[in-house]
Amino acid sequence: MGQGPREMPLLVRLLRALRLDGGVYQEVKDDPQATFQALSVLLMGSLSLTLAGLVRLVPLRSPAGGLQLFAWSLASALAGWVAMGLLAYGVGRGLRRPASLLSLLRTLGFAQAPGLLYGLLAVPGVEVWVNAGVLLWMLLGMAVGLRQALVVSRVPAFFMAAAGLLVAVGVRDLLRGAVLGGA
């Protein structure tokens, strides 16, 4: 007996999100049980970023810096996720394409799957390429997800995703100063 969408393991959904499979975004949009999975994707990306930061930055400072780094990483991921969700929710309502905030958060959470690769920031000399690649991949994932969740064409989905990503990066940078003291 096969697994239905509500029984889909996180790893399978995660891999499908990394492949930009539009079907997975439709599944998680319609599956209230996937909210925890979407949150798990954010947490794993935060851990990946924290590990890279521990390797590259914290040995140069105090061990307490690792906790601050994780707090910033997690806080910025969660705040950016909610900000992107609220933006998509507002735009969706304005376009008369209402979707629940939670369904959009699930969709956008899985679009953050490329954040798992932030651990590669620990490799010297590739930081710019890794960050650009991850952000671009997230942008594409968000566009595919918003297209599925709001039933819009590619162009509005892409612009909503770009606006959401800019908001998330802005939130991340604001929290960097607040949590890490401008580090």
Summary of the structure (lengths in Angstrom):
residues: 183
radius of gyration: 16.4
end to end distance: 52.3
largest distance: 53.6
contacts: 601
relative contact order: 0.16
helix: 81%
strand: 0%
